[in-house]
Amino acid sequence: MNSYGLIDLHCDTLTLCLDGGKSLAENDAQVDLRRLRSLGEAAQCFAVFLERGRGREYYLSARDFFRRELEGSALASPALCAEDIPRAWAEGRTAALLTIEDLDFLAGRLDLLDELYSDGVRMASLTWNHPNCLGRPNSADADVMSRGLTPFGAECAARMQALGMAVDAAHLSDGGFWELCELCERPFAVSHGGARAICDVPRNLSDAQLRALAARGGVVGLYFVPRFLREGGGGLEAAVAHARHIVNVAGIAALALGSDFDGIGEPWVPD
């Protein structure tokens, strides 16, 4: 149905379904495999949301849930490499990728990244909304925003790049973003974000960041969070304004989708 494949870099549906006893295949949330399949050629990144207090045991439960939901599915199949995405499409399935939001649960154990990669995790964000053992988050506090990665966070980013796991700078401070620009030899991503010039909030990227990300072959997945799209809340019109700005500043190759569906925390009502 699509002239081009549709790839969404971030949703929280996996965590929502695990916590709420719902099925990934069909549910009353914003994303399910049945509706994804109706889009034609699609790929969806499913994030395990590891907020503070959720450790390795929760991750293992989410990993196992993801595997069970996809086992024998006629709707979707797991993607472990780029070639798996068109392969899933050729088989009439959605490509499903396992990702992580907030790596604080590593707690100084760099070796766990190898385990995550073996489990099929192909992208992970270093932080969420709180300082952790890897770095500082986006913040309205200029001091926090200027601070970057911890030594362990820098080690993790380097190890992720060596493994072939995408480093996700969503929720990361400006200081951390610029440190990634220095240490990453491969492209990195902002799985869900927007343009600060359109809506001036810390979660969005400045024009300088957009250019730097594009220069390194990275992408920003445009989210649909109303309060981050426009002051007072925005819908489709505001999202299009962000998309146009990102393309104008960083080029079409830097623009991706990162809906944040089932993690937005407020209704998505296109205008």
C-alpha positions as CSV (number, residue, x, y, z in Angstrom):
1,M,0.0,0.0,0.0
2,N,3.0,2.3,0.5
3,S,5.3,3.6,-2.2
4,Y,8.0,3.5,0.4
5,G,8.3,1.5,3.6
6,L,7.1,3.2,6.8
7,I,9.5,2.9,9.7
8,D,8.7,4.2,13.2
9,L,11.7,4.5,15.6
10,H,9.9,4.6,18.9
11,C,6.7,3.5,20.6
12,D,6.0,2.4,24.1
13,T,3.4,-0.2,23.2
14,L,5.5,-3.2,24.3
15,T,5.7,-1.8,27.8
16,L,2.0,-0.8,27.9
17,C,0.9,-4.2,26.8
18,L,3.2,-6.1,29.2
19,D,2.0,-3.9,32.2
20,G,-1.6,-4.0,31.2
21,G,-2.0,-7.6,30.1
22,K,-2.7,-6.7,26.5
23,S,-1.7,-8.4,23.3
24,L,0.7,-6.8,20.8
25,A,-1.3,-8.5,18.0
26,E,-4.6,-6.6,18.7
27,N,-5.4,-4.2,21.4
28,D,-7.1,-0.9,22.3
29,A,-3.9,1.1,22.5
30,Q,-2.4,3.3,19.7
31,V,-0.3,0.6,18.1
32,D,-0.9,-3.1,17.4
33,L,0.5,-5.6,14.9
34,R,-2.9,-5.9,13.1
35,R,-3.1,-2.2,12.3
36,L,0.6,-2.0,11.4
37,R,0.2,-4.8,8.9
38,S,-2.7,-2.8,7.3
39,L,-0.2,-0.1,6.4
40,G,1.7,-2.4,4.0
41,E,5.5,-2.3,4.3
42,A,6.1,-1.2,7.8
43,A,8.8,-1.5,10.5
44,Q,8.2,-0.7,14.2
45,C,10.7,-0.2,17.0
46,F,9.2,-1.5,20.3
47,A,10.9,0.1,23.3
48,V,11.3,-1.5,26.7
49,F,10.8,1.5,29.0
50,L,13.2,1.0,32.0
51,E,12.3,4.0,34.2
52,R,13.9,4.2,37.6
53,G,13.2,1.1,39.7
54,R,12.8,-1.2,36.7
55,G,15.9,-3.4,36.4
56,R,17.2,-6.4,34.6
57,E,14.4,-8.6,35.7
58,Y,11.8,-6.3,34.1
59,Y,13.9,-6.2,30.9
60,L,14.0,-10.0,30.8
61,S,10.2,-10.2,31.2
62,A,9.7,-7.6,28.4
63,R,12.2,-9.5,26.1
64,D,10.4,-12.8,26.7
65,F,7.0,-11.2,26.1
66,F,8.2,-9.7,22.8
67,R,9.5,-13.1,21.7
68,R,6.2,-14.9,22.7
69,E,4.1,-12.3,20.9
70,L,6.1,-12.7,17.6
71,E,6.6,-16.4,17.7
72,G,4.6,-17.9,14.8
73,S,3.0,-14.6,14.1
74,A,1.6,-14.1,10.6
75,L,1.6,-10.3,11.2
76,A,5.2,-9.5,12.2
77,S,8.7,-11.0,12.5
78,P,11.7,-9.8,14.5
79,A,14.4,-7.8,12.7
80,L,18.0,-8.2,13.7
81,C,19.7,-6.6,10.8
82,A,18.8,-4.2,7.9
83,E,18.2,-7.1,5.5
84,D,15.6,-8.5,7.8
85,I,13.3,-5.6,7.2
86,P,12.7,-6.1,3.4
87,R,12.6,-9.8,4.1
88,A,9.7,-9.4,6.5
89,W,8.0,-7.2,3.9
90,A,8.4,-9.8,1.2
91,E,6.8,-12.3,3.5
92,G,3.8,-10.0,4.1
93,R,4.8,-9.1,7.7
94,T,5.8,-6.0,9.7
95,A,9.4,-5.9,10.8
96,A,9.6,-5.6,14.6
97,L,12.7,-4.3,16.3
98,L,13.5,-4.5,20.0
99,T,14.9,-1.3,21.6
100,I,15.5,0.1,25.1
101,E,14.6,3.4,26.7
102,D,17.1,4.2,29.5
103,L,20.1,2.1,30.1
104,D,20.6,3.0,33.8
105,F,19.9,-0.6,34.8
106,L,23.3,-1.6,33.5
107,A,24.6,-0.1,36.7
108,G,28.2,-0.1,35.6
109,R,28.2,-3.5,33.9
110,L,29.5,-2.9,30.4
111,D,29.3,-6.6,29.6
112,L,25.5,-6.5,29.7
113,L,25.5,-4.6,26.4
114,D,26.8,-7.8,24.7
115,E,24.0,-9.7,26.3
116,L,21.4,-7.2,25.1
117,Y,22.8,-7.4,21.6
118,S,22.6,-11.2,21.7
119,D,19.0,-10.8,22.8
120,G,18.2,-8.8,19.7
121,V,18.3,-5.2,21.0
122,R,19.3,-3.0,18.2
123,M,18.9,0.5,19.6
124,A,19.0,2.0,23.1
125,S,18.8,5.4,24.7
126,L,21.4,6.3,27.3
127,T,19.0,8.3,29.5
128,W,15.4,9.1,30.2
129,N,14.2,12.1,32.2
130,H,16.6,11.7,35.2
131,P,20.3,11.7,35.7
132,N,21.7,8.2,35.7
133,C,25.0,6.3,35.6
134,L,25.4,7.1,31.9
135,G,24.7,10.9,31.8
136,R,22.4,13.8,32.2
137,P,19.0,14.3,30.6
138,N,17.3,17.1,28.8
139,S,16.5,19.8,31.3
140,A,15.2,23.3,31.7
141,D,18.1,23.7,34.2
142,A,20.9,25.2,32.2
143,D,23.5,23.5,34.5
144,V,22.1,20.1,34.0
145,M,21.6,20.6,30.3
146,S,25.2,21.6,29.8
147,R,26.5,18.4,31.5
148,G,27.3,15.4,29.4
149,L,28.1,11.7,29.7
150,T,29.7,10.0,32.6
151,P,32.9,8.0,31.9
152,F,30.7,4.9,31.9
153,G,28.2,6.5,29.5
154,A,31.1,7.2,27.1
155,E,32.2,3.6,27.4
156,C,28.7,2.4,26.7
157,A,28.3,4.5,23.6
158,A,31.6,3.2,22.2
159,R,30.7,-0.4,23.0
160,M,27.3,0.0,21.4
161,Q,28.9,1.3,18.2
162,A,31.4,-1.5,18.2
163,L,28.5,-4.1,18.5
164,G,26.3,-2.4,15.9
165,M,23.7,-1.3,18.3
166,A,22.4,2.2,17.5
167,V,23.1,4.9,20.1
168,D,19.9,6.8,20.8
169,A,20.3,10.4,22.1
170,A,16.6,11.0,22.8
171,H,16.2,12.5,26.3
172,L,19.9,13.2,26.5
173,S,21.3,16.7,27.6
174,D,22.8,19.1,25.1
175,G,26.2,18.4,26.6
176,G,25.8,14.7,26.2
177,F,24.7,15.2,22.6
178,W,27.8,17.1,21.7
179,E,30.0,14.6,23.4
180,L,28.4,11.9,21.3
181,C,29.3,13.9,18.2
182,E,32.9,13.8,19.3
183,L,33.1,10.1,20.2
184,C,30.8,8.3,17.8
185,E,32.5,7.1,14.7
186,R,29.2,5.8,13.2
187,P,25.8,7.5,12.9
188,F,23.6,7.8,16.0
189,A,20.0,8.7,16.3
190,V,17.4,10.7,18.2
191,S,14.6,8.1,18.1
192,H,11.9,10.6,19.1
193,G,12.3,14.4,19.0
194,G,11.5,17.6,17.2
195,A,12.8,21.0,16.2
196,R,13.5,23.6,18.9
197,A,13.1,26.4,16.5
198,I,9.5,25.5,16.0
199,C,8.7,24.7,19.7
200,D,11.3,25.9,22.2
201,V,11.5,23.1,24.7
202,P,14.6,21.2,25.9
203,R,13.4,17.9,24.4
204,N,13.7,19.3,20.9
205,L,16.9,19.8,18.9
206,S,18.5,23.1,18.0
207,D,19.4,23.8,14.4
208,A,23.0,23.3,15.2
209,Q,22.2,19.8,16.6
210,L,20.1,19.0,13.6
211,R,23.0,19.9,11.2
212,A,25.5,18.0,13.3
213,L,23.3,14.9,13.4
214,A,22.8,15.0,9.6
215,A,26.6,15.5,9.0
216,R,27.2,12.3,10.8
217,G,24.5,10.4,8.9
218,G,22.1,10.3,11.8
219,V,18.3,10.9,12.0
220,V,15.7,12.3,14.2
221,G,12.4,10.5,14.6
222,L,9.6,13.1,14.6
223,Y,7.3,12.5,17.5
224,F,3.6,13.4,17.9
225,V,3.7,14.7,21.5
226,P,1.3,17.7,21.4
227,R,3.1,19.8,24.1
228,F,6.5,19.3,22.3
229,L,5.1,20.2,18.9
230,R,3.5,23.6,19.8
231,E,3.0,25.6,22.9
232,G,-0.4,24.8,24.3
233,G,-0.5,21.6,22.2
234,G,-0.3,20.7,18.6
235,G,-1.4,18.1,16.1
236,L,-0.8,17.2,12.5
237,E,-0.3,20.8,11.3
238,A,2.4,21.4,14.0
239,A,4.0,18.1,13.2
240,V,4.3,19.1,9.5
241,A,5.9,22.4,10.5
242,H,8.6,20.4,12.4
243,A,9.1,18.1,9.5
244,R,9.5,20.9,7.1
245,H,12.0,22.7,9.3
246,I,14.1,19.6,9.9
247,V,14.3,19.0,6.1
248,N,15.1,22.6,5.4
249,V,17.9,22.7,8.0
250,A,19.3,19.1,7.9
251,G,18.0,17.6,4.7
252,I,15.5,15.0,3.9
253,A,17.8,12.1,4.9
254,A,17.8,13.3,8.5
255,L,14.0,13.1,8.9
256,A,12.5,10.0,10.3
257,L,9.4,9.1,12.3
258,G,9.4,8.4,16.1
259,S,5.8,8.6,17.0
260,D,6.1,7.9,20.8
261,F,2.7,6.3,20.5
262,D,1.4,4.8,23.8
263,G,4.0,6.8,25.6
264,I,2.7,10.3,24.8
265,G,0.7,10.6,28.0
266,E,-2.0,12.7,26.3
267,P,-4.4,12.1,23.4
268,W,-3.1,12.5,19.8
269,V,-5.8,14.3,17.9
270,P,-4.6,15.4,14.4
271,D,-5.9,18.9,13.6
